[in-house]
Amino acid sequence: MALHPNTFWAISDLAILTLNKGAVLEAEHHARNAVRMAPENPQSHNLMGIALTEANRPHTGEYHYRKVLELTGRRDPATIANLAWNLKNQGRIDEARQLYDEAATADPSLNVLLGWARMEEADRKLDRALELLDRAEKLSADNPSTLLLRAVVHGRKRDHRRALALLDRLAEKSGEQGLGANELLEKGRLLDQMGRYDEAWEAFVEGKRLCRERGGLVYRDDAAQQMVERLKNFFGEGRMRLMPRANTRDDTTAQPIFILGFPRSGTTLVEQTLSAHPRISAGDELPFVNEITDAMVRTLNSPLSYPEALAELWMGDRRHGLDELRDYYLGQVARLSIVDAGAAWFTDKMPLNETHLGLIALIFPRSPIIHVVRHPLDIVLSVFSNNLTHGFFCAFALETAALHYRRTYELIEHYRAELTMRYLPVRYEDIVDNQEGTTRRMLEFIGEPFDDACLSFHENQRYARTASYAQVTEPLYDRSRYRYRHYVKQLQPAIDILQPIIERLGYGID
């Protein structure tokens, strides 16, 4: 590409390679260039659909998949299956199921059946997922992806020994290569549930080692530190006192409830609880605050980037810029059709939105902000045991997960000291100990009456598009509370980093 930047096959292959590596943002950059080079080439739109779906922007990715179908003029089973996966990520399960049925009828390939089985597992249809895996097994016996998904399903059915036996079988078939990163992390979670904590930790460590070595996924330390410093420098009390605020729309447009919290802190549980209320719709992980940090440079016509571009608001011809940014956010929400009839609110639980608390306070000064707090060691342990990319790739080493948690905590403390916000901290442990009392407190803060349906959040049929999707389909349990106690020795490097924060939050280590 350096020698011949307009070579379509090269940019297409580069997009695929970076996707396989897990570098989604880089892959999206290459996919966009492919569309620019060949706007009528189905392959370029297919790449864009994949990249946007993986980047948690499936609603835009849907457009590109449908563009592939339009350009080819035929119902290609592979494209139909990709579109089905995209719709599944939007929570449109019934539509996705119809498309998988269509794709599998035309071409019952391994990839189609596996994608369908993954969706059924996510939608709690575990027996149906196993039926589809049986069909996949007939096409390719002992396929690694089939064995892994079968292990996941049996794990969700609480048949941990069978699930573990499937992973052992996969390791045996892999020979010297052994299990991959995702398989090791799944094995670790199974061993954890079985009480075999030392073995679980070994699996987590090895899985994250493979993520770093094979995928090159390491913490972007300098970029994270620079971002935090710039946000602290800009969002100070003196500057914020001079800043205008966006007006609240005086029409009937539903308003956002921002559910903030570090990944694995319990934000999905809170969203599932609140969205069971008839006046609150689930928005899930909305990328629009992040989009605004890019869009404001154009909207405010600034030579500066975020956050410094907000200084344009002092100009007479830019003083209404925050209203424009507010309308951009609400317009994007309206296009998704996520707000149910009669709802006055929708949730936005994008991980690490708390990084942009200053911006949120300017654009939505009256919106409720619910910040979910949990024992930092429970959070860091859970982050380390899952394959997450949020937070500058902090999750791929224990120390960097703890470091990014500390940086985020200190940034939130800065915002709380410098800004006026409609802010409510809620402890995950309080939800477990006093579900009704904490739920009433959150609804009172929002300004809505209590509804009994919120206590049966596990009956909420919406599909939660996060790593916590399995947990929030069960009644409230306490086995994840203070889970760190089984790993105190292994967590010592994180304890060294987080000890002052643990104490300031009122937690202990025992």
C-alpha positions in Angstrom: 0.0 0.0 0.0 2.9 2.3 0.7 4.1 1.8 -2.9 0.7 1.7 -4.6 -1.9 3.2 -2.4 -4.8 2.7 -4.9 -4.4 -1.0 -5.2 -7.8 -2.4 -4.3 -6.9 -6.1 -3.7 -4.1 -5.0 -1.3 -6.3 -2.7 0.8 -9.0 -5.4 0.9 -6.5 -8.0 2.1 -5.1 -5.6 4.7 -8.6 -4.9 6.1 -9.1 -8.6 6.5 -5.8 -9.2 8.1 -6.3 -6.4 10.6 -9.8 -7.7 11.4 -8.4 -11.1 12.1 -5.7 -9.5 14.3 -8.4 -7.8 16.4 -7.4 -4.3 15.4 -10.9 -3.2 14.5 -10.2 0.6 14.3 -7.4 0.0 11.8 -9.5 -2.4 9.9 -12.3 0.1 9.6 -9.8 2.7 8.3 -8.8 0.3 5.5 -12.4 -0.7 4.8 -13.3 2.9 4.4 -10.5 3.4 1.9 -11.8 0.3 0.0 -15.2 1.9 -0.3 -13.7 5.2 -1.5 -11.7 3.3 -4.2 -14.5 1.1 -5.3 -18.0 2.3 -4.2 -19.7 -0.2 -6.6 -17.6 -3.2 -5.5 -19.6 -5.6 -3.3 -16.4 -6.7 -1.5 -15.6 -3.2 -0.3 -19.1 -2.8 1.2 -18.9 -6.3 2.7 -15.6 -5.3 4.4 -17.2 -2.2 5.7 -20.2 -4.1 7.1 -17.9 -6.5 8.9 -15.7 -3.7 10.3 -18.6 -1.6 11.6 -20.4 -4.6 13.1 -17.2 -5.6 15.0 -16.7 -1.9 16.0 -20.1 -2.0 17.7 -21.8 0.1 15.1 -24.0 -2.6 13.6 -26.8 -0.2 12.6 -24.5 1.5 10.1 -22.9 -1.8 9.1 -26.4 -3.1 8.1 -26.5 -0.4 5.3 -23.3 -1.9 3.8 -24.5 -5.5 3.9 -27.7 -4.5 2.2 -25.6 -2.6 -0.3 -23.8 -5.8 -1.1 -27.2 -7.5 -1.8 -28.2 -4.6 -4.0 -25.0 -4.5 -6.0 -24.9 -8.3 -6.6 -28.6 -8.6 -7.3 -28.8 -12.0 -5.6 -29.4 -13.4 -2.1 -25.9 -14.8 -1.5 -26.1 -17.1 1.6 -22.8 -15.8 3.1 -24.0 -12.2 2.9 -27.4 -13.1 4.3 -25.6 -14.8 7.2 -23.4 -11.8 7.8 -26.5 -9.6 7.8 -28.2 -12.0 10.2 -25.2 -11.7 12.6 -25.4 -7.9 12.3 -29.1 -7.8 13.2 -28.4 -10.1 16.1 -25.9 -7.5 17.4 -28.7 -5.0 17.1 -31.0 -7.2 19.2 -33.3 -7.9 16.3 -33.2 -11.6 17.0 -36.4 -12.6 15.2 -35.3 -11.0 11.9 -31.9 -12.5 12.3 -33.4 -16.0 12.8 -35.4 -15.7 9.6 -32.2 -14.8 7.7 -30.2 -17.6 9.2 -33.0 -20.0 8.2 -32.9 -18.6 4.6 -29.1 -18.9 4.4 -29.0 -22.4 5.9 -31.7 -23.6 3.5 -29.7 -22.3 0.5 -26.3 -23.4 1.8 -26.1 -25.2 5.1 -22.4 -24.5 5.4 -20.4 -24.7 8.6 -20.0 -20.9 9.0 -23.8 -20.4 8.6 -24.7 -23.0 11.1 -22.1 -21.8 13.7 -23.3 -18.2 13.4 -26.9 -19.4 13.9 -25.9 -21.5 16.9 -24.1 -18.6 18.5 -27.2 -16.4 18.1 -29.4 -19.1 19.7 -27.0 -19.5 22.6 -27.1 -15.7 23.1 -30.9 -15.8 23.0 -31.1 -18.5 25.7 -32.3 -21.2 23.2 -29.6 -23.6 24.4 -31.2 -26.8 23.2 -31.7 -25.3 19.8 -28.1 -24.2 19.7 -27.0 -27.8 20.4 -29.3 -29.0 17.5 -27.5 -26.7 15.1 -24.1 -27.7 16.4 -25.1 -31.4 15.8 -25.8 -30.4 12.1 -22.4 -28.6 12.0 -20.7 -31.6 13.5 -21.9 -33.7 10.5 -20.2 -31.3 8.1 -16.9 -31.1 10.0 -16.3 -33.5 12.9 -14.4 -32.1 15.9 -14.2 -28.7 14.3 -12.5 -26.3 16.9 -15.2 -23.6 16.6 -17.9 -26.2 17.0 -16.2 -27.8 20.1 -15.7 -24.4 21.7 -19.3 -23.3 21.2 -20.6 -26.6 22.4 -18.5 -26.1 25.6 -20.0 -22.7 26.0 -23.5 -24.0 25.8 -22.9 -26.8 28.2 -21.3 -24.3 30.6 -24.4 -22.2 30.5 -26.4 -25.4 31.2 -24.2 -25.8 34.3 -22.8 -29.1 33.0 -19.2 -27.8 33.7 -17.6 -31.2 33.5 -18.9 -32.0 30.0 -17.9 -28.5 28.9 -14.4 -28.9 30.3 -14.1 -32.4 28.6 -14.9 -30.8 25.3 -12.1 -28.2 25.7 -9.7 -31.0 26.7 -10.7 -32.9 23.6 -10.0 -29.7 21.6 -6.6 -29.4 23.2 -5.7 -33.0 22.4 -6.7 -32.5 18.7 -4.6 -29.3 18.5 -1.5 -31.1 19.6 1.6 -29.0 20.4 -0.3 -25.8 19.4 -2.7 -26.2 22.3 -5.7 -24.2 23.0 -6.2 -20.7 21.5 -6.8 -17.5 23.6 -10.6 -17.7 23.5 -10.6 -21.4 24.4 -8.2 -20.8 27.3 -10.3 -17.9 28.7 -13.4 -20.1 28.4 -11.6 -22.9 30.2 -10.5 -20.5 32.9 -14.1 -19.4 33.5 -15.3 -23.0 33.7 -12.6 -23.9 36.2 -13.5 -20.8 38.2 -17.1 -21.9 38.4 -15.9 -25.4 39.5 -13.8 -23.9 42.3 -10.5 -24.9 40.8 -9.1 -21.4 41.1 -5.3 -22.0 40.7 -6.0 -23.8 37.4 -8.4 -21.1 36.3 -5.7 -18.4 36.9 -3.2 -20.4 34.8 -5.7 -20.5 32.0 -6.4 -16.8 32.2 -2.7 -15.9 32.2 -1.9 -18.1 29.2 -4.9 -16.9 27.3 -3.9 -13.2 27.7 -0.3 -14.1 26.8 -1.5 -15.5 23.5 -3.7 -12.3 22.9 -0.6 -10.2 23.3 1.8 -12.3 21.4 -0.4 -13.4 18.5 -2.6 -10.4 18.2 -0.2 -7.7 19.3 -2.9 -6.4 21.7 -1.0 -4.3 24.2 -2.0 -1.3 26.3 -1.6 2.1 24.6 -0.1 3.6 27.7 1.1 6.9 26.3 -2.1 7.6 24.4 -4.2 6.8 27.5 -2.1 9.1 29.8 -2.2 12.0 27.3 -6.0 11.7 26.9 -6.5 11.9 30.7 -4.2 14.8 31.1 -5.8 16.8 28.3 -9.3 16.2 29.7 -8.3 17.2 33.2 -6.6 20.3 31.9 -9.6 21.5 29.9 -12.5 20.5 32.1 -11.7 22.7 35.1 -14.1 24.7 37.3 -13.0 28.1 35.9 -13.4 27.1 32.3 -16.7 25.3 32.9 -18.1 28.3 34.7 -17.8 30.2 31.4 -19.1 27.4 29.2 -22.7 27.5 27.9 -24.9 24.4 28.3 -27.2 22.8 25.7 -30.9 23.4 26.2 -33.2 20.5 27.0 -35.5 19.8 24.0 -39.0 21.1 24.8 -40.6 18.5 22.6 -41.5 14.9 23.6 -38.2 13.4 22.6 -37.0 10.7 25.0 -33.9 11.7 27.0 -30.8 9.6 27.8 -30.0 8.0 31.1 -26.2 7.5 31.2 -25.2 4.3 33.0 -21.5 4.6 33.6 -18.9 2.2 34.9 -15.7 0.4 34.1 -16.3 -2.7 32.0 -17.5 -5.6 34.2 -18.7 -3.3 36.9 -22.4 -4.2 36.6 -23.7 -1.7 34.1 -25.5 -4.4 32.1 -27.3 -5.5 35.3 -28.4 -1.9 35.9 -29.6 -1.4 32.4 -31.5 -4.7 32.4 -33.2 -3.6 35.6 -34.1 -0.1 34.5 -35.2 -1.1 31.0 -37.8 -3.5 32.5 -39.7 -0.3 33.4 -42.4 0.7 30.9 -41.1 4.2 30.6 -37.4 3.3 30.0 -36.1 1.8 26.8 -32.7 0.0 26.5 -30.3 1.8 24.2 -27.4 -0.6 25.1 -23.9 0.5 24.1 -24.4 3.7 22.0 -21.3 5.0 20.3 -22.6 8.5 19.8 -20.7 10.3 22.6 -17.5 9.1 21.1 -18.7 10.1 17.6 -19.4 13.6 18.9 -15.8 14.0 20.0 -14.9 13.7 16.3 -17.9 15.5 14.9 -17.4 18.6 17.0 -14.4 19.7 15.0 -16.5 20.0 11.9 -19.7 21.2 13.7 -17.8 24.0 15.6 -15.5 24.7 12.6 -12.4 24.5 14.9 -8.8 24.1 14.0 -8.4 22.3 17.3 -9.4 18.7 18.3 -11.4 17.5 21.3 -11.6 18.7 24.0 -9.9 22.0 23.1 -12.3 22.5 20.2 -15.0 23.3 22.8 -13.3 26.7 23.2 -15.2 27.7 20.0 -18.3 28.0 22.1 -17.2 31.4 23.3 -17.5 32.7 19.7 -20.7 34.5 18.9 -21.3 32.4 15.8 -20.7 29.1 17.6 -22.6 29.7 20.9 -25.3 27.3 19.8 -22.9 24.5 18.9 -23.9 22.4 21.9 -27.5 22.3 20.8 -26.3 21.0 17.4 -24.2 18.3 19.1 -27.2 17.4 21.3 -29.4 17.1 18.2 -26.8 15.0 16.4 -26.9 12.5 19.3 -30.7 12.4 19.6 -31.0 12.2 15.8 -28.7 9.1 15.7 -30.9 7.6 18.5 -34.1 8.3 16.5 -32.6 6.5 13.4 -32.1 3.4 15.5 -35.7 3.2 16.5 -34.7 2.0 20.0 -37.2 4.1 22.0 -40.4 2.1 22.7 -43.8 3.8 22.5 -44.6 5.6 25.7 -41.0 5.7 26.9 -39.6 9.0 28.3 -36.1 7.7 28.6 -33.5 5.5 27.0 -30.3 4.1 28.4 -26.8 4.6 27.1 -24.2 2.3 28.8 -21.3 2.6 26.4 -18.2 1.4 28.4 -16.0 4.1 29.6 -18.4 6.9 28.7 -17.3 8.3 32.0 -14.2 9.4 30.3 -16.3 12.1 28.7 -18.3 13.2 31.7 -17.4 16.8 31.1 -18.8 16.7 27.5 -22.0 14.8 28.7 -22.5 17.5 31.4 -22.4 20.2 28.7 -24.7 18.5 26.2 -27.2 16.9 28.6 -27.0 18.9 31.8 -30.3 17.5 33.2 -29.8 13.9 32.2 -29.5 11.3 35.0 -26.0 9.9 35.4 -25.8 6.6 37.2 -22.3 5.5 38.0 -22.0 1.8 38.9 -19.2 1.2 41.5 -17.9 -2.3 42.3 -14.9 -3.6 44.3 -11.9 -2.7 42.0 -10.4 -6.1 42.4 -13.6 -7.9 41.3 -13.6 -5.6 38.2 -10.0 -6.1 37.3 -10.3 -9.9 37.8 -13.3 -10.0 35.5 -11.7 -7.8 32.9 -8.6 -10.1 32.9 -10.8 -13.2 32.5 -12.6 -11.9 29.4 -11.5 -10.9 25.9 -12.3 -7.1 26.0 -10.8 -4.4 23.8 -12.2 -1.3 25.6 -9.9 1.2 27.3 -6.9 1.3 25.0 -6.5 -2.5 25.1 -5.9 -2.4 28.8 -7.4 -5.8 29.5 -4.6 -7.9 28.0 -2.4 -7.7 31.1 -3.4 -7.6 34.8 -1.2 -4.5 35.6 -2.5 -2.5 32.7 -6.1 -3.2 33.5 -5.5 -2.0 37.1 -3.6 1.1 35.7 -6.4 2.1 33.4 -8.9 1.6 36.2 -6.9 3.9 38.4 -6.6 6.6 35.6 -10.3 6.4 34.9 -11.2 6.7 38.7 -8.9 9.7 39.1 -10.5 11.4 36.1 -14.0 10.8 37.5 -12.9 12.3 40.8 -11.6 15.3 38.9 -15.0 15.7 37.1 -16.9 15.4 40.4 -14.8 18.1 42.0 -15.0 20.5 39.1 -18.4 20.0 37.5 -22.1 20.2 38.5 -23.8 17.1 37.4 -27.0 15.1 38.0 -24.9 12.2 39.4 -25.7 9.1 41.4 -23.1 6.5 42.5 -24.6 3.0 43.0 -22.7 0.1 44.4 -23.0 -3.3 42.7 -22.8 -5.0 46.1 -25.8 -2.9 47.3 -27.9 -4.2 44.3 -27.1 -7.7 45.4 -27.7 -7.1 49.1 -30.8 -4.9 48.7 -32.2 -5.2 45.2 -35.5 -3.5 45.8 -34.1 -0.7 47.9 -31.4 0.1 45.4 -33.8 -0.1 42.5 -36.2 2.3 44.2 -33.3 4.7 44.8 -32.3 4.7 41.1 -35.9 5.2 39.9 -36.5 8.0 42.3 -33.3 9.7 41.1 -34.5 9.4 37.5 -37.9 10.7 38.5 -40.0 7.6 37.7 -42.3 5.5 40.0 -41.2 2.1 41.2 -42.4 -0.9 39.0 -42.2 -4.5 40.2 -41.0 -5.6 36.8 -37.6 -4.1 37.5 -37.0 -6.8 40.2 -37.5 -9.5 37.6 -34.9 -8.1 35.2 -33.9 -11.7 34.2 -37.3 -12.0 32.5 -36.6 -8.9 30.4 -36.5 -10.5 26.9 -34.2 -7.9 25.3 -30.9 -9.2 24.1 -28.0 -7.6 26.0 -25.1 -7.2 23.6 -22.3 -7.5 26.1 -20.0 -10.1 27.7 -22.5 -10.1 30.6 -25.4 -11.3 28.4 -25.5 -14.7 30.1 -25.5 -13.5 33.7 -28.4 -11.0 33.2 -30.7 -13.8 32.0 -30.5 -15.4 35.5 -32.2 -14.2 38.8 -29.9 -12.1 40.9 -27.1 -14.1 42.5 -24.1 -13.2 44.7 -21.4 -15.6 43.5 -19.6 -12.9 41.6 -19.5 -10.6 44.6 -16.0 -10.5 46.2 -14.9 -13.2 43.8 -11.4 -11.7 44.0 -11.0 -13.4 47.4 -10.1 -16.7 45.6 -7.2 -14.9 43.8 -5.7 -12.5 46.4 -2.2 -13.9 45.9 -2.3 -13.7 42.1 -3.9 -10.2 42.2 -1.0 -8.7 44.2 0.4 -6.7 41.3 -3.1 -5.1 40.9 -3.4 -4.6 44.6 -0.2 -2.6 44.6 -1.7 -0.2 42.0 -5.2 0.0 43.4 -4.8 -0.1 47.2 -5.4 3.6 47.8 -8.5 3.6 45.6 -9.9 0.5 47.3 -9.6 2.3 50.6 -11.1 5.6 49.3 -14.1 3.7 48.0 -14.7 2.1 51.4 -13.7 -1.5 50.4 -11.2 -3.8 52.1 -9.1 -6.7 51.1 -9.6 -10.0 52.9 
